[in-house]
Amino acid sequence: MEFKDIIKIVYAWYGPGGPLWNTELPNILNFSRVAENTKINSRNFWCDDLWHKLFRFKKEGYILYPVSEITEDDIFIYPFSLSWRIQFNTYFYGNTGILEFSHTNGHIIHMVRNHKGFFLIDLAVEAFVQEDQLAALHNYFNRVNGIPMNKVIYLTGCMNANELYQEFKQRRGLPNRPDQNLNIISYPSSQAVYATQLKEGQLTEPDYNTEQVPEKLFLCWNRRFRPHRTELALALDKEGLVDRSYYSMSRIEPENPDVDFKSTVDLFNNPELGLTKEDADKFVNKLPLKIDEEKDCVQMCADWDMRARNFYQNSLVSIVTETNYNFPEVTLTEKSFKPAKEKHPFILVGSKGSLASMRSLGYKTFSEFWDESYDDIKDHRERMRAIIKLCKEIASWDNNKIIDFKRRVKPILDHNFNLLRRTPSDYVSEEISRIVRSNI
C-alpha cells in the first residue's frame, strides 16, 4: 500500500508513550502519563487509548500522524474519546460542543468538511443511541458545523445501533443520501478487556469439571439497583432459588446512600408473578447479600486476579442481569462476557435480542439444553416470566441430569472461551477502514 493510501490517525499532542487525547486540552496528568508512563489512580482522569486499542498494531493500514502535516491528499481520522461521566448531549451542543471545547484546529475541521478527513467519536462503554442523542449528533455536526454525516464515525456499545438508527432516520424523514448518513459501529469494548488479559497472559484457562455436581445452582452478581434486577430477585426468592445460589444484592445503593432496595420494589409491575408485600419483606430482611468482599468497581468489572473463579466453578449457571432490560438498546457489557471467560453456561437477562447479539459475535448459546425463546419476547414483563420459568425448570434437574448437562455443554464452553481470544478491536478497525474508503 502506498503511503498516500494509508489512513492517518491524527492527534494534536504527543509524548514518548503515545498520543494525548483530542477531547480536551492536555493537563499535567496527561503529560505525566504519556511522558513517564505514570499510573494515574483517579477515576476523574482519562487518556486516549484508541490508538493503542484499535490502530497501533495495524501498521499496514494505519499510521500515527500530526495535525500540522495534514494536506488535501491525506486520508485521515481525527478521534475523540468521550467520557460517560459527562452528559452525552453536552458534547454536541450549539457552538460550545466538543470541537470548540477541545480547540480542534480549524484546518482539521476544514479538511473533514471538504476533503478526506473523518471524525471518530468513541463512547463504546455506553449505548447512547436514543432519539435526542442521535439528533444531537446530526444537529451539531451537520447543521451547526456543515460537516456531512458520512464523515462522522460513531463507536457505541449498543449492539443493535444501526437498526435503531434506521428507525430514527425514518421518524425524522431524513433523506437517504451520504450527507445524512452517520456511520455507526457496534463495538463490544468490554470483550476486549478479557481478550487483552488472555493475550498478555494475565488470564489462565479455567478447568471445567464435568463430573462434579456444584454446591450452588445459580451465580448472579448485582451491584447497582435496576427494576429488572429487583423483580428477578424477588421472584427467584419466592421460589426458594436465591438460597440455592450465589446471589449478591445491596441493601443501600452503592453510589447513592439515599436509595435503599425497598424503594425499588414495585409489586404491581408484573402482577402475574404474584409477588406480595410479604415476599418483598422476606427478601429485604436477607440484605445485604454478599458473594465475596470485593468493593472496588474496576476489580469487579475486570476481575484481573480471577478471585471470583471459584464461584463460577461451584455453581451451575450464570444469571447475567445486564444494564439494559426494558429498553430497545441492546447492551453487552463485561457482565455478558464473564461467563465465557470462566467457561460457564448463562441465561441473559437483557433487552430483547441480547442472546442474538452474542450469537452474531460468534458465541454459542444453550438452546440445545433449554428454551431460549425468551430472547425474542418484546414485552419485558412476559420476557421476565419466561426467564423465571426457565430458572425453575433448571432448578428441578436431579444430579444425573446435571452431570449429563455438564458433559454435553463443555464443547460450547470451550468454544466461547477460545472465541474470547479474538479481540473485537480487529474487526472494528477493519470496519473503520471500510467505511473511510467507501466514503472518500
Order of alpha helices (4+ residues) and beta strands (2+ residues): beta-beta-beta-alpha-beta-beta-alpha-alpha-beta-alpha-beta-alpha-beta-alpha-beta-alpha-beta-alpha-alpha-alpha-beta-alpha-beta-alpha-alpha-alpha-alpha
